[in-house]
Amino acid sequence: MVREIVFDTETTGFEYAKGDRLIEIGAIELINHMPTGKTYHQYINPEREVPEEAVKIHGLTYDFLKEFPTFDKIADDWLDFIKNAKLVAHNASFDMNFVNYELKQIGKPEMSWDDCIDTLEIARNMFPGARCSLDALCKRFEIDNSARTFHGALLDAQLLSEVYLELLGGKEPNLVFEKKEAKSLLEENGDKKRVLRQARVFDIEKDLDEKHQQFLQSKVKNPIWMA
């Protein structure tokens, strides 16, 4: 069983080292690359004002966020949700660095880069030179993102989970057999020496054959086998 968490974050800005803070986390659980319906979503009080430039992107103001818990109050729930899972994010370095900075500030274990999959990197390798933003990939794979008037962590995680499945090869990537399974099937069915039999010969009475030929000539116009 492969358990993956596709996640996205929203922040007050781009530089955690200069005081920007995490304000939202949204995540979708996948088992064997398929959504289970289990999600995680949390708004976070950044304990600072949210710049207008950031509000224009995600629509989250400090007046709204100040009613929610600070990161230290929700960290354990987040770590429990992602436990023993691979992490999937778009431009993963941004999300990973922000969450890990917050975890480090409160003495919690950081998320492992070894368990991280960056869909932006996958997309750039698959489509060199093409735009690989989340919106661009939704358009490429015909995924409806019309509800994305603002960036939102849970909605973006949902869209990214659909994009991720397409990057893996489509809606049903598990239909691709593992090498071991494919080899086993080949050994069972495709690698046997087949016994070829002589074609069967049917004796047809002369008068029946003549009637058949007459029928074809009278009923079938311009037969393709005579072309």
MOKAHU-V33799 format. One record per residue. N is the residue number from 1. PHI is phi in whole degrees, -180 to 180 (none if undefined). NEAR is the number of other C-alpha atoms within 12 Angstrom. D_FIRST is the distance of its C-alpha to the first C-alpha in Angstrom with 2 decimals. Layout:
{{N,PHI,NEAR,D_FIRST} {N,PHI,NEAR,D_FIRST}}
This chain:
{{1,none,12,0.00} {2,-108,17,3.81} {3,-106,24,6.40} {4,-130,33,9.85} {5,-118,44,13.30} {6,-90,49,16.03} {7,-137,47,19.30} {8,-145,43,23.03} {9,-131,40,26.11} {10,-124,44,29.82} {11,-139,42,32.51} {12,-82,35,36.28} {13,-180,30,36.64} {14,-105,22,35.37} {15,-128,16,36.36} {16,-64,25,34.84} {17,-69,15,37.20} {18,-109,11,40.14} {19,107,20,39.24} {20,-69,25,36.91} {21,-132,40,34.33} {22,-73,47,31.05} {23,-128,45,31.77} {24,-161,41,28.60} {25,-130,40,24.79} {26,-132,37,22.61} {27,-150,40,18.84} {28,-124,39,16.27} {29,-90,35,12.66} {30,-119,32,10.17} {31,-120,22,6.74} {32,52,21,5.98} {33,73,33,9.58} {34,-118,29,11.07} {35,-62,27,13.10} {36,-97,18,12.65} {37,95,14,16.29} {38,-87,21,15.87} {39,-133,27,18.15} {40,-132,29,20.18} {41,-148,29,23.78} {42,-153,31,26.65} {43,-85,34,30.15} {44,-132,38,31.65} {45,-76,31,35.31} {46,-82,34,36.18} {47,57,24,39.55} {48,-162,22,41.33} {49,-68,25,42.59} {50,-102,32,40.51} {51,-58,22,42.48} {52,-59,15,43.64} {53,-61,16,42.03} {54,-73,24,38.57} {55,-60,24,39.41} {56,-63,17,40.23} {57,-85,21,36.66} {58,-115,29,34.66} {59,77,26,37.44} {60,-102,32,36.71} {61,-100,30,39.90} {62,-67,27,40.52} {63,-58,17,42.40} {64,-76,21,39.20} {65,-75,29,36.87} {66,-65,20,39.20} {67,-84,16,38.33} {68,-100,21,34.69} {69,-70,20,33.47} {70,-76,24,33.59} {71,-60,35,30.50} {72,-61,25,30.98} {73,-82,20,30.66} {74,-114,28,27.24} {75,-59,31,25.64} {76,-65,18,23.97} {77,-62,17,22.42} {78,-64,33,21.03} {79,-65,27,19.68} {80,-66,15,18.04} {81,-66,30,16.38} {82,-92,31,14.92} {83,-57,20,14.07} {84,62,20,11.14} {85,-123,31,10.38} {86,-76,29,11.58} {87,-107,39,14.84} {88,-120,44,16.21} {89,-147,41,19.97} {90,-100,36,22.99} {91,60,27,25.52} {92,-58,30,23.17} {93,-60,26,26.00} {94,-65,25,27.89} {95,-67,39,25.28} {96,-62,33,23.97} {97,-63,28,27.57} {98,-66,35,28.71} {99,-66,39,26.02} {100,-66,29,26.27} {101,-63,29,30.05} {102,-64,33,29.96} {103,-65,27,27.69} {104,-64,19,30.04} {105,-63,18,33.06} {106,-111,18,32.03} {107,74,14,30.79} {108,-97,21,27.06} {109,-64,19,24.42} {110,-80,25,23.79} {111,-71,32,20.56} {112,-82,23,19.55} {113,-68,20,20.40} {114,-66,15,18.05} {115,-100,23,15.12} {116,-108,28,17.03} {117,-119,30,16.96} {118,-102,33,20.37} {119,-68,36,20.65} {120,-65,31,24.43} {121,-65,23,24.26} {122,-61,26,22.10} {123,-64,33,24.60} {124,-65,21,27.60} {125,-72,15,26.52} {126,-78,18,26.00} {127,-128,18,29.19} {128,-58,12,31.64} {129,87,9,34.61} {130,-90,14,33.27} {131,-69,19,32.78} {132,-126,28,29.17} {133,-67,23,29.50} {134,-61,34,27.16} {135,-62,26,30.05} {136,-64,22,30.73} {137,-72,32,27.19} {138,-61,28,27.22} {139,-65,19,30.51} {140,-61,21,29.30} {141,-96,24,26.38} {142,57,17,28.56} {143,-99,26,26.51} {144,-71,21,28.87} {145,-117,26,29.49} {146,-64,15,32.89} {147,-79,15,32.03} {148,-89,22,31.72} {149,-76,14,35.32} {150,-123,20,34.29} {151,-70,30,31.33} {152,-140,33,29.13} {153,-62,37,25.92} {154,-72,32,23.94} {155,-62,33,25.36} {156,-66,39,24.76} {157,-66,39,21.10} {158,-63,41,20.82} {159,-63,40,22.72} {160,-66,45,20.77} {161,-63,44,17.42} {162,-71,36,19.27} {163,-62,40,20.78} {164,-59,42,17.55} {165,-63,32,16.21} {166,-67,27,19.65} {167,-64,30,19.58} {168,-78,23,16.45} {169,130,19,18.57} {170,127,20,18.88} {171,-66,21,17.60} {172,-129,18,15.46} {173,-64,17,14.02} {174,-75,17,11.58} {175,-75,14,14.90} {176,-80,14,15.42} {177,-70,14,14.86} {178,-69,12,13.66} {179,-57,10,16.88} {180,-64,11,16.51} {181,-66,13,16.11} {182,-64,16,18.96} {183,-64,14,21.12} {184,-62,14,20.75} {185,-65,15,21.86} {186,-64,14,24.66} {187,-65,13,25.87} {188,-76,12,25.95} {189,-123,12,27.61} {190,-101,12,28.80} {191,-110,12,30.35} {192,-86,10,32.80} {193,-78,9,36.52} {194,-90,8,37.80} {195,-91,6,41.23} {196,-88,7,43.34} {197,-104,7,45.91} {198,-66,6,49.20} {199,-63,6,49.44} {200,-75,7,51.04} {201,-112,7,54.63} {202,-109,7,56.11} {203,-85,9,59.88} {204,-114,11,61.09} {205,-62,10,64.65} {206,-57,10,66.77} {207,-67,11,67.81} {208,-68,12,64.21} {209,-64,14,63.19} {210,-64,13,66.19} {211,-63,15,65.35} {212,-64,16,61.77} {213,-63,14,63.08} {214,-64,13,65.55} {215,-63,13,62.84} {216,-62,17,60.71} {217,-68,14,63.76} {218,-87,12,64.83} {219,-105,12,61.54} {220,-107,14,59.26} {221,-95,12,60.59} {222,51,11,59.63} {223,-62,11,56.84} {224,-66,8,54.21} {225,-74,8,54.70} {226,-103,9,58.30} {227,-69,6,57.50}}
